[in-house]
Amino acid sequence: MVSLLAYAQQLPLQAAAETEESDNPLLAISPGLMIWTLVMFGITLFIMKRYVFGPLGEAIEKRRTHIAQSLEEAERSRDEATSMLEDYKARLVDARKEADSLREQGRKEGERQRAELLADGQSQRERVIADAEVQIQAEVRQAAGGLRDEVVTLALAAAEKVSRSALTEADHRKLIEDAITEADLSALALNGGASTS
């Protein structure tokens, strides 16, 4: 280590000795050249500061401002999009509720109409049944009347054969009335009407 320090101390002496021998004009110390170099450095620094660093700084500042504004605008847009999304979600929930209520209302209306149709069908069926019963009773009465006429005709024919003599119209009527009373056709008509209903 001592030898390394001794060697390092000898280096500047050797460099000084070599500079004196070489006579290199660039390595020679010239006070006039130093002053002109400092003056030119100062002028260059002034020009750079005035025409390069100033506009470059302004451009950087403008760029920084533009980036900051873009970030603020992006945050504003994001906040706006978030609020619009929340509004959309709220509207979607309202629309679903409204659709559900309309569906429920339609279902209730359908059930009401179904009940009305069933009630109308039931009343129409009852009307048809009542009309049919009235018609059946009328036909039974008509059939009983027709049967009565046939019985009367048969009774007359039988009575005529039995008596072999012609009876007068009044005798025929009395005979028929007696036969009808004995036959009691009204009970037959009532039994026939009760069996149909």
Stockholm file with secondary structure:
# STOCKHOLM 1.0

chainA/1-197         MVSLLAYAQQLPLQAAAETEESDNPLLAISPGLMIWTLVMFGITLFIMKRYVFGPLGEAIEKRRTHIAQSLEEAERSRDEATSMLEDYKARLVDARKEADSLREQGRKEGERQRAELLADGQSQRERVIADAEVQIQAEVRQAAGGLRDEVVTLALAAAEKVSRSALTEADHRKLIEDAITEADLSALALNGGASTS
#=GR chainA/1-197 SS CHHHHHHHHHHHHHHHHHHHHHCCTTTSCCHHHHHHHHHHHHHHHHHIIIIIIHHHHHHHHHHHHHHHHHHHHHHHHHHHHHHHHHHHHHHHHHHHHHHHHHHHHHHHHHHHHHHHHHHHHHHHHHHHHHHHHHHHHHHHHHHHHHHHHHHHHHHHHHHHHHHCSCCCHHHHHHHHHHHHHHHTHHHHHHHHHHHHC
#=GC SS_cons         CHHHHHHHHHHHHHHHHHHHHHCCTTTSCCHHHHHHHHHHHHHHHHHIIIIIIHHHHHHHHHHHHHHHHHHHHHHHHHHHHHHHHHHHHHHHHHHHHHHHHHHHHHHHHHHHHHHHHHHHHHHHHHHHHHHHHHHHHHHHHHHHHHHHHHHHHHHHHHHHHHHCSCCCHHHHHHHHHHHHHHHTHHHHHHHHHHHHC
//
